[in-house]
């Protein structure tokens, strides 16, 4: 691979800097999501939606699991 094949990383301003989102005062993702309780709430809602998702249930194995098992067990398997 010659030098002309290598990508160039031009560090000159492009004018697009204002488009880069500012995510606050250096908070971590964990903090922005609301800590353990915020994350647990989001996971709870998302796993319920996944359990009832028609696209996910097109897979016969997934559909069978969802028909024969409790949603709480599914949440445990997804998050454990």
Legacy VTK file of the C-alpha trace (Angstrom):
# vtk DataFile Version 3.0
C-alpha trace
ASCII
DATASET POLYDATA
POINTS 80 float
0.000 0.000 0.000
1.529 3.264 -1.116
1.158 6.644 0.558
-1.474 7.671 -1.991
-3.690 4.752 -0.854
-3.780 5.869 2.764
-6.706 7.994 3.976
-5.998 11.633 4.649
-7.221 13.178 7.887
-7.348 16.886 7.205
-7.614 18.763 10.498
-8.570 22.079 8.915
-11.971 23.502 9.985
-14.713 22.578 7.528
-17.501 24.846 8.747
-19.502 21.855 9.993
-18.283 22.156 13.580
-21.582 23.721 14.681
-23.391 20.526 13.619
-21.549 18.424 16.211
-23.900 17.955 19.180
-22.802 19.082 22.612
-23.837 16.498 25.198
-23.665 18.625 28.290
-21.130 19.126 30.990
-19.098 15.975 30.495
-21.762 13.709 31.950
-21.286 10.029 31.295
-23.796 8.049 29.284
-24.816 6.332 32.522
-25.630 9.723 34.072
-27.451 10.971 30.976
-29.654 7.861 30.962
-30.668 8.479 34.565
-28.486 5.972 36.371
-29.563 2.473 37.314
-33.268 3.281 37.642
-33.482 5.143 34.340
-31.675 2.354 32.523
-33.819 -0.317 34.205
-36.988 1.504 33.149
-35.806 1.794 29.563
-34.792 -1.878 29.417
-38.157 -2.860 30.882
-40.071 -1.001 28.166
-37.775 -2.134 25.353
-37.946 -5.818 26.294
-41.760 -5.648 26.474
-41.813 -4.151 22.987
-39.403 -6.788 21.701
-41.500 -9.582 23.228
-44.525 -8.356 21.229
-42.612 -7.336 18.069
-44.088 -8.923 14.928
-40.780 -8.837 13.082
-38.911 -10.606 15.899
-41.698 -13.167 16.178
-41.339 -14.132 12.507
-38.464 -16.309 13.679
-40.180 -19.620 14.601
-37.862 -20.279 17.544
-38.445 -16.816 18.976
-42.202 -17.059 18.419
-42.331 -20.440 20.161
-40.366 -19.100 23.118
-42.671 -16.101 23.411
-45.751 -18.339 23.270
-44.523 -20.784 25.909
-42.621 -18.564 28.355
-43.413 -15.657 30.608
-42.219 -12.142 29.651
-40.361 -11.888 32.988
-38.210 -14.876 32.027
-37.503 -13.286 28.678
-36.396 -10.063 30.386
-34.060 -12.070 32.594
-32.507 -13.855 29.611
-32.058 -10.625 27.667
-30.503 -8.682 30.545
-28.569 -11.358 32.453
LINES 1 81
80 0 1 2 3 4 5 6 7 8 9 10 11 12 13 14 15 16 17 18 19 20 21 22 23 24 25 26 27 28 29 30 31 32 33 34 35 36 37 38 39 40 41 42 43 44 45 46 47 48 49 50 51 52 53 54 55 56 57 58 59 60 61 62 63 64 65 66 67 68 69 70 71 72 73 74 75 76 77 78 79
